[in-house]
Amino acid sequence: MQQRTENRAEPASGASAGSALKIDQERLRNTFDALAAIGREDDGSIHRPAFTDKDMEARRWLVEEAKGRGLEAKIDGAGNVVIRSPHTPPDTPVVMVGSHTDSVPHGGAFDGAMGVMIALEILTAVHEAGLADKHPIEAVSFSDEEGRFGGMLGSRAVAGLLTPADIAQSTDLEGVRLKEAMKAQGLDAEQALRVARRRDSVRAYLEVHPEQGPVLDTEGAPIGVVTEIAGLFKWAVTLKGRADHAGSAPMHLRADAFGGLAEFAGEIPRLLEEHGTEAAVATIGRASLRPGAANSVPAVAEFSLDVRDADSGTLKELGAAMRRALSAIARRRGLMFEFDIIEEIEPRPCSEEMIEAIERAVKKRGIEPRRMPSGAAHDAQMIASIAPIGMIFTPSVGGRSHSAAEWTQWEDVELAADVAFDAALELSADSTKQNTEQQA
C-alpha cells in the first residue's frame, strides 16, 4: 500500500462558504460502534442476515436512535427503515441518503452500515439546525441488500421493481420462504408491494459505501467517486456425463463432468479478453460433484457463474460467448449442458450532476477526486430507475470485505461523511428551489 501524501484542507462543511452546519463526528463514531455491537460474533465478524433476529434488532435500534434525536422513523412494508425530520415539507422531493444494515453471514462492520450511519448524521445535523424545510433529506436503511432472498429487496420495492412473483417464490439457501421469514418478524411480505415511490418524490439518491476492493487502498487515495455500477448475470450451470470406475475407465472413453468444468474455467480469461471490457470479471464461486467419491469419475458437475461488466451490450456478448464455449466443451466431451438464470442486473451509470457535486466537495478539501467504477452491485442500482444516483467509496484496507477483516480507516470515514454532507446539502437546496419555482 502506498503512503498517502495528499494535503487535506480543513473541512468546509455545509452547502456554502460560512455555513455553520457540520457533521458530529464523535457521535457518528459512537453510533457506528453501537450498531456494530448488534450481531457481533466472537471472531469479530458481524452476523445480521436479512430478517433474522439480529437484523431486526438493528433496524429497531435504528428507529429508536432516530426518534431519540427528534426525527420521525418507521419500518415500512418491505422492512426498510425510513427516517425524516418532522419539518420536512410533505410535497417536496427528498434527497435520499442511505445504504443497508443487513450483512452476509459473518460479514464486516462497514459494509452498508457505515453509509446508513452517515445518512443519519447528515439528516440529524440539518434537523438540529432547524433547516429541514430548506434541505429535504431522508435517511434510509434498505432491507436484504446482501441477498438472503435474492438481493436488494428493499430498494427494489421502493423503485417499484418488486413483483408478487418475487415475494411468492423467494427462498433462502435453507429453503426458508421470504414470506415466512418476514412473518416471523411481524412483517407482511405482501406489504412490500405498497412502498414504491413516484419518480417525482425523490430528487436524488446518495450512498456512501466501502469500495470492497483494493484500488483506493493500493493507490493511497482517500476517497472514490463512482461513475457507474456494473451489471451482472448469475447462472447455475450443470454438466452431465457418466459415472465410471476411476481405475477401469480409460481416459479417452470417459464422459467426465469435472473435466468439462475444468476446461471451461481455463477458458474464462480468453473469453473475457475477447468479448469483455477491461472491467469485465467472471467468477466460479461454488462447485459440487456427484457421485463425489474419490474412486468415481464425476457424472455431474454443478457450479455457479457470476459475470460482471459496466456495459450492457458487453454483458450480452459475454453471455453468448459463455454459452457457446460451454456447448462446445460439452459436445467435445460427450456431456450434456444446461443452465438456469439466477439473477440479471443491468449496469447503471451515476448521474453526472451527482458526480460533479461530489467532486466539488472533494476538491474543497484539497483532494483530487478519483473517479472509478463499482464492480459490486448496490441499492443505488435499483433506485436509479426512479432518481439520479451518486456513490462515494471509502478505501477498504487490503481490499478486504465480507469478513471480520473488513476495515476502513476512521479518517477516511470522516472525510466521506463530510463530502456526502456537502453534496446532500447542495442537492437538497436545489430541490427546495425547484419546488418553490413550480408552486409559484
N, C-alpha and C positions, 0 to 999 in steps of 0.2 A: 504494500500500500504506500502510495506517495504521501509525503508530508504536505499538509495544507499550508499555503503561503499567502492566501488572499488577505487583504486588509479589510476588516469589517467596520464600516461606519456605525455610529450609534443608531439604533433602530428609529426610524421616523414613523411612529405608529399613527394610524388614522388615515383618512382619505385625503387630507390636505395638510399643507405645512401649518404648524402651530396647533394642530389638533391635540387635545389632552387625552384622547382615548388611547388606551393601551391594554395589552393582554396582561393578566395577573399570572406571571409565570410560576410563582410559588404555588398558587392554588392549582394551576394546571398540573404540576408535578404531583401534588398531593392526591388529586382526584384520579390521575393516571395510576398511581400506586394502589389506591383503594380498589379500583376496578380490577387491577392485575391480581389482587388477592382472591378474587372470586374464581374458583375453578383451578387454582394453582396446585400442581402436583408436587410430590416430594423431589422430583428431579428438576424442578423449576419451570417446567412447561405449563401451558395453560390448556385446560380441557373444558371447552364450552361448546360442544357441537349443538347445532340448531335444535331448539325446542326440547332440550334436556333441562333438568332441574337447575343446573348451574347457568345455563344460557338465560333462562327466565329470571333467575335470581339477579343476574347482571342487568337485565332490562328493567326489572322493578327497582333495583337500586338507582339506576339512571333516572327513572321517573321521579323518585323521591328526592334525589340530589337536585334535580332541576326545580322541583316545586319549592324546595328549601331556599332557592335563590329568587323566589317570587315569579317564576316562569310557569307557563301552562304546559303540561306534559301528559301524554297518554300513550297507551299501546293500542295501535289500530288493528283492524281486522286481519292484517297479514302478519302481525307480530312486530311491526316496525314501531320504534319509539319516535314520536314526533313532538318537538318542543318549540314553543313560540313565546314571545313576550305578550302579555295581555294587552299591550298598547300597539301591537302590530295592526295596521289598517286592514280591515277584512277583505277589501276588494283590490288590494294592490298585489301584483305578482311578487313572490318572495324570491330571494336568493337562498337556495337550499345549500347547506353545507353539511357534509356528513361522511359516513362510511358504515362500518358494521362492527358489532361486538361479539358475534359468534366466532368460533375458532375451528380449525381442523382438530382431530384428535391429537392431543399432546403437542399443541402448536406453541406459538410465541406470543409475547405480551404486546407487541407493537402493531402487528398486522390488523388493520381495521380499527382497533381500539384507540390508537393514537389519533386518528382522524376524527373520531367521534368526540374525544375529549377536547380537541382543539375547536371543533364546531361549538361545543357547549360553552367554552370560554369566550369565543367571539360573540355569541348571542348574549351571554351574561354581561360582557363589557358594554355592549350597546344598550341593553336594558337598564343597567345601573346608572348609565349616563343620561337616562331619560330621552334617548334618541331613537327608540324603536319605531316611532312614527315616521322618521326620516330614513331609516335603514331597515326595511322589512326583511329580516333574516330568519330562517328556520333551520334548526339543527335536527338531524335525523340519524338514527341507527337502524339500518336495514336488516331484515331477518334473512337467515340462511344464505349468506353470500358464499360461504365456503362449500356448499353443495351436498349437505347430507341428503337433501331431497331434490337434487338437480342443480342447485346453484342460483344465487341472486333472486330468490323467491320474492323478497320484499320490494326490491327495486323493479322487478318485472311487474308486480302488482300495481305499483304507483304509476308506471309507464303505460299501463293498460295492455300489457303483453301476456298476462296470465289468462289461461282458459279453464273452463270447467274440466276438460280432459286432463290438464296438468294436475289439478287438485285430486281428481279421482284416481289417477294412475301412479302418482309419485310414491315411491317407497325407498327406504334406505337399503344399505347392503345387507342388513339383517332381516329384511322383509317387513319392517315396520312401516305402515302406511302413514303418509303425511297427515291424513285426517285423524288417525288415532293418536299420533304424537301431539298434535295441536289440542285435541280434546283433552288429553291428559293434563295439559297446562291451562285448561279453562278457556280455550280459544276454539272458535268455529271456523274451520278452514274455508267454508263457503263465503265467509265474510271478506276474505281476501280479494274477491272479485269486485268489492264495492269501494276500494280505496284509490281507484285510478284518478289521476289528476287531469284536468284540462290543460291543453298546451298554453293557454294564456294565464295560467295560475302560477307558473314557475318561470321567473326571469332568467335564471341560470343555475347551474349546479357546479359546486366546487368540492373537490375531495383531496385530502392530504393522506398520503399512504407511503409506507416503506417501499423502496424500489424492488426489494426481494430478488436482487441480482447484484453482481459485483462491479458494475460500471462506475457508479459515482464514487464508491469507496476506493477503487483502484486508481481512479484519476485524481483523487483528493478533492473532488468537487462537493461542496456542502449542500447543494440543492439541485433538483432537476425539474425542468418544465416539460410536461408531457405533451407531445404533438399529436400522437394518435395511439389508439389501443388496438392491439392485434386481434383479428378474428381467429376462429379455430373450428376444427371439426374433430370429433372423437368417435372412433369406431371400436366395436367389439368384433374381432376377427377370429374366424375358426378355419383351420386347415385340417382336413380329414384324410387320413391314409389308411394303413393297415398294421395291426399289431402283429409282431413276429418275435421269434426267439432271438435274443441278442447274439447267440453263438451259431445258430443254424442257418440264419438267413444271410446270404451273400449281399454285400453292399449294393451291387448293381441291380439286385432284384427286390430291393426294399421300397416301400411307399412310406417313407419316414416323415411324419408331420413336423417333427422338430427340425429336420434338415431344411424343410421349406421355410420355417420361421427364421432360422439362422441365415439362410441365403437372403431373405428379404431384408433382415436387419443390416446386412452388409451392403445392400443396395441403397439404403436411405441417404447417405451422403451424396451419392451421384444424383439421385432424384432431386434433392434439394438444390444442388448446384445447377442442374439443367433446367429446372422448372420454377424455382423459388427466387425470391429476392435475397439480399444479404441478411435480412432479418428473419428469414424462414427457419423454423426449427421443427423437428419431429422427434417424438419420444415413444418408445415401447416401455411403459412403466409397470406392466403386470403381465405375467405369462404363467400358464399352467399346462401340464402334460398329462395325458392319460394313455395307458393304464397307470403310469407313474412308478413302475418297478424298475430297479436297476438293471435287470436282465431282460427287459422287454423293449422292443422298438416302439416308440410312441405312435399310437394310432390317431391321436387328436392333439392338436396344439391350439390353445385359445389364448389370445393376447389382446391387449389394448393398443390403440394407435392414436396419438394426440399430435395434430399438425397445426401450426400457427404461422400466420403472416399478416402484415398490416394492409395488404391489398386484396380486395375481394376477388378480382379476376385471377390473381395468382393462386389463391386458395382453391378455386375451382380447377385450375390447371393441375395443381398438385394432387387434388383428389383423383382426377382422371389418370394421372401418371401412376399413382399408388395402386389403383385398381388394375391397370394394365400390367404392372410389374407382378402383382400377386397372381393374376390369372396366368401369366406366362410361366411363373415358377411352379404353380400347381399343375399346369398341363405337362411341363417337362418332367416333373417328379411323380406323376401318376396320383395326384392329390385332388381333392375337392376343396373349393374355396368359397366361403360365404362371409358376409359381414352385416352387422346391424349398426345403423347410425344412432349413436347415443346422444350426441349434442352437436349443434351447429350454432355458432355465434358470428354475426357479421362484424368486420372491423369498423371502428368508429373514429373519425378524426376529431380532435379537440377544436373548439371554436377559436379562430384567430383572434377575435376580440378578447376572449378569456386568456389566451396565451400572452397577448400584449399587456393585459392588466397585471398578470402575474410577473411578467418580466420587468415592468415598471417598478414594482415593489422590490424586486430583487436588486435591480440597479441602484435603487435609492440607498441601498446598504453597501454600496461599493463593491458589489459582486457581479461578475459577468454571468448571465444566465446560461445554463447548459440545457439545450433542447435535446429531447430523447423520446423514443417510442416506448410504449409499455408492451411487453410480451405476455404479461398476465392479464386475465380478464378482471374487470372491476364493475361495481354497481354503476359507475358513470356510463358504462357502455349501454346500459338499459335506459337510463334517464336521457340519453342523447336523442331518443325518439320523441321527446316532448320539450326539450330545452337545450340551449348551448351548454357544453360541458368544458371544464378545465380541471387539470390534475397537477398536483405538486408531489414530487418524490423526495423522500429523505434517504440518505445513504444507509444501506444495510451492511453492517460491519462484516467483512469476509464474504459478503453476498449471501449470508445465511438467512433462512426463513422457514416457517412451518416447523419450528423445533425450539427447544429451550435455549439454543444458541442464538436465536434471533435477537439482534440488538441494534439500536441507533443511538449515537452519542447525544446526550441531552442538549448540548448547544445547537445541534442540528434540528432537534425538535423545536426548540425555541425560535430558531430562525424561520422554520416553516410556518409556525404559528403566527409570527409577525407578518410574514409575507401574505399568508392567507387572509389575515385580518385586513390588511390594506386593500387587497383585491376585492374582498367581500364588501367592504365599505364603499369602494368606488362603484361597484356594480349595483349595489342596493340603492345608493343615492340616485343613480341613473334611472332605476326602476321607479322610484318615487316621482322623479321629474317627468318621466314619460306618462305616468298615470295621471298626474296633475294636468298635464297638457291635454290629455284625452278628455278629461272631465270638463275642462274649460271649453 
